Amino acid sequence: MKSPVYNVKAVPIEQIQANSYNPNRVAPPEMKLLYESIKEDGYTMPIVCYKLPDGKYEIVDGYHRYTVMLTHKDIYEREGGKLPVVVIDKDISNRMASTIRHNRARGSHSIELMMNIVGELKKSGMSDQWIMKEIGMDADELLRYKQLSGIAELFVDRDYTECKEI
């Protein structure tokens, strides 16, 4: 078997449709981050589709990347209204299993690795605002990573007031 990724094709978004069985939902902050990622880096992963008998492509994996183009005119125009697509040829139950595998294979972030990343970014001079925007964190999450690390340098850009005795 030759992996589908070796046959990426540019498909007009109008020929692509969502499937009805994807259980994955993405929260608004992560969708915003996905948009920023596509805006800054372009599409780095193709949409996985199945070609239907009517010639349309049904999404197996990549619904949220597809949605970014549908909802952001700047991305649509830059990409010429086309998405990178790879095609798998499987029956519906196997397509559903593929969707779940793709979703679950993404895993989750390691807290320790995220602490290290935040620490390195702070040490290299990145502001909290830059980290929050580029990594897709809110202020509370960033503060938690900084607190967990226990590294004093991560707090050097904070203003503190003296405690007054009561």
C-alpha positions as CSV (number, residue, x, y, z in Angstrom):
1,M,0.0,0.0,0.0
2,K,1.2,3.5,-0.8
3,S,0.4,6.1,1.8
4,P,-2.2,8.6,0.6
5,V,0.0,11.5,1.7
6,Y,2.1,11.0,-1.4
7,N,-0.9,12.0,-3.6
8,V,-2.0,15.3,-2.2
9,K,-4.4,17.2,-4.6
10,A,-5.8,20.7,-4.5
11,V,-9.6,20.4,-4.4
12,P,-12.0,23.4,-4.5
13,I,-13.7,23.7,-1.1
14,E,-17.1,23.7,-2.8
15,Q,-16.5,20.0,-3.7
16,I,-15.8,19.1,-0.1
17,Q,-18.4,18.3,2.5
18,A,-18.4,17.4,6.2
19,N,-19.3,13.9,7.4
20,S,-22.2,13.4,9.8
21,Y,-20.4,11.3,12.3
22,N,-17.4,13.2,13.6
23,P,-17.7,13.4,17.5
24,N,-14.7,15.8,17.8
25,R,-15.5,19.4,18.9
26,V,-13.0,22.2,19.2
27,A,-13.5,25.0,21.7
28,P,-13.3,28.6,20.4
29,P,-9.8,29.3,21.8
30,E,-8.4,26.3,19.9
31,M,-10.3,27.3,16.8
32,K,-8.7,30.7,17.0
33,L,-5.3,29.1,17.4
34,L,-5.9,26.9,14.4
35,Y,-6.8,29.9,12.4
36,E,-3.6,31.7,13.5
37,S,-1.6,28.5,12.7
38,I,-3.0,28.3,9.2
39,K,-2.6,32.1,8.7
40,E,1.1,32.0,9.8
41,D,2.2,28.6,8.5
42,G,-0.3,27.7,5.8
43,Y,-1.9,24.3,5.6
44,T,0.7,21.9,6.7
45,M,-1.5,18.8,6.8
46,P,-3.9,17.7,4.1
47,I,-7.6,17.1,4.7
48,V,-8.3,13.3,4.6
49,C,-11.4,12.5,2.4
50,Y,-13.3,9.8,0.8
51,K,-14.5,10.4,-2.8
52,L,-18.3,9.9,-3.0
53,P,-20.0,8.4,-6.1
54,D,-21.3,11.9,-7.0
55,G,-17.7,13.2,-7.3
56,K,-17.8,15.2,-4.0
57,Y,-15.3,14.6,-1.2
58,E,-16.5,13.7,2.3
59,I,-14.1,14.6,5.1
60,V,-12.7,11.8,7.2
61,D,-10.3,14.0,9.1
62,G,-9.7,17.8,8.9
63,Y,-13.1,19.2,9.5
64,H,-11.8,22.1,11.6
65,R,-9.1,23.0,9.0
66,Y,-11.9,22.9,6.4
67,T,-14.0,25.2,8.6
68,V,-11.2,27.7,8.9
69,M,-11.3,28.2,5.2
70,L,-15.1,28.4,5.2
71,T,-15.1,31.1,7.9
72,H,-12.0,33.2,7.0
73,K,-12.1,35.0,3.7
74,D,-8.3,35.8,4.0
75,I,-7.5,32.1,4.1
76,Y,-9.9,31.3,1.3
77,E,-8.4,34.0,-1.0
78,R,-4.8,33.2,-0.2
79,E,-5.4,29.5,-1.0
80,G,-7.5,30.2,-4.1
81,G,-10.5,28.4,-2.5
82,K,-8.7,25.0,-2.6
83,L,-7.7,22.7,0.2
84,P,-5.0,20.1,0.1
85,V,-6.7,16.7,0.1
86,V,-5.7,13.1,0.3
87,V,-8.2,10.3,-0.5
88,I,-8.7,7.1,1.3
89,D,-10.9,4.4,-0.2
90,K,-12.8,2.7,2.7
91,D,-16.3,1.7,3.5
92,I,-18.3,3.9,5.9
93,S,-17.6,1.9,9.0
94,N,-13.8,2.0,8.3
95,R,-14.0,5.7,7.5
96,M,-15.7,6.3,10.9
97,A,-13.0,4.3,12.6
98,S,-10.4,6.3,10.7
99,T,-12.0,9.5,12.0
100,I,-11.8,8.3,15.6
101,R,-8.2,7.2,15.2
102,H,-7.2,10.5,13.7
103,N,-8.9,12.3,16.6
104,R,-7.5,10.2,19.4
105,A,-4.0,10.0,17.9
106,R,-3.5,13.7,18.5
107,G,-3.2,13.0,22.2
108,S,-2.7,15.7,24.8
109,H,0.0,18.1,25.8
110,S,2.5,17.1,28.5
111,I,2.4,19.5,31.4
112,E,6.2,19.1,31.9
113,L,6.9,19.8,28.2
114,M,4.6,22.9,28.2
115,M,6.3,24.2,31.4
116,N,9.7,23.8,29.6
117,I,8.4,25.6,26.5
118,V,7.0,28.5,28.6
119,G,10.3,28.7,30.5
120,E,12.4,28.8,27.3
121,L,10.2,31.4,25.7
122,K,10.3,33.6,28.8
123,K,14.1,33.2,29.1
124,S,14.4,34.3,25.4
125,G,12.5,37.5,26.1
126,M,9.0,36.7,24.9
127,S,6.3,38.6,26.7
128,D,3.3,37.0,28.3
129,Q,1.1,38.5,25.6
130,W,3.2,37.0,22.8
131,I,3.2,33.5,24.5
132,M,-0.6,33.7,25.0
133,K,-1.2,34.6,21.4
134,E,1.3,32.3,19.7
135,I,0.7,29.2,21.8
136,G,-3.0,29.8,22.4
137,M,-3.0,30.1,26.1
138,D,-5.1,32.4,28.3
139,A,-3.5,34.4,31.2
140,D,-4.6,31.9,33.9
141,E,-3.1,28.9,32.0
142,L,0.2,30.8,31.5
143,L,0.3,31.8,35.1
144,R,-0.3,28.1,36.2
145,Y,2.6,26.9,34.0
146,K,4.9,29.6,35.4
147,Q,3.8,28.7,39.0
148,L,4.3,25.0,38.4
149,S,7.8,25.5,37.1
150,G,8.8,27.4,40.3
151,I,11.4,29.4,38.3
152,A,11.7,32.9,39.6
153,E,12.9,34.3,36.3
154,L,9.5,33.6,34.8
155,F,8.0,36.3,37.0
156,V,10.6,39.1,36.4
157,D,8.2,41.1,34.3
158,R,5.5,41.3,37.0
159,D,4.9,44.3,39.2
160,Y,4.5,43.5,42.9
161,T,3.4,45.7,45.8
162,E,4.6,45.4,49.3
163,C,2.4,43.6,51.7
164,K,1.1,45.9,54.4
165,E,0.6,44.6,57.9
166,I,-2.9,44.3,59.1
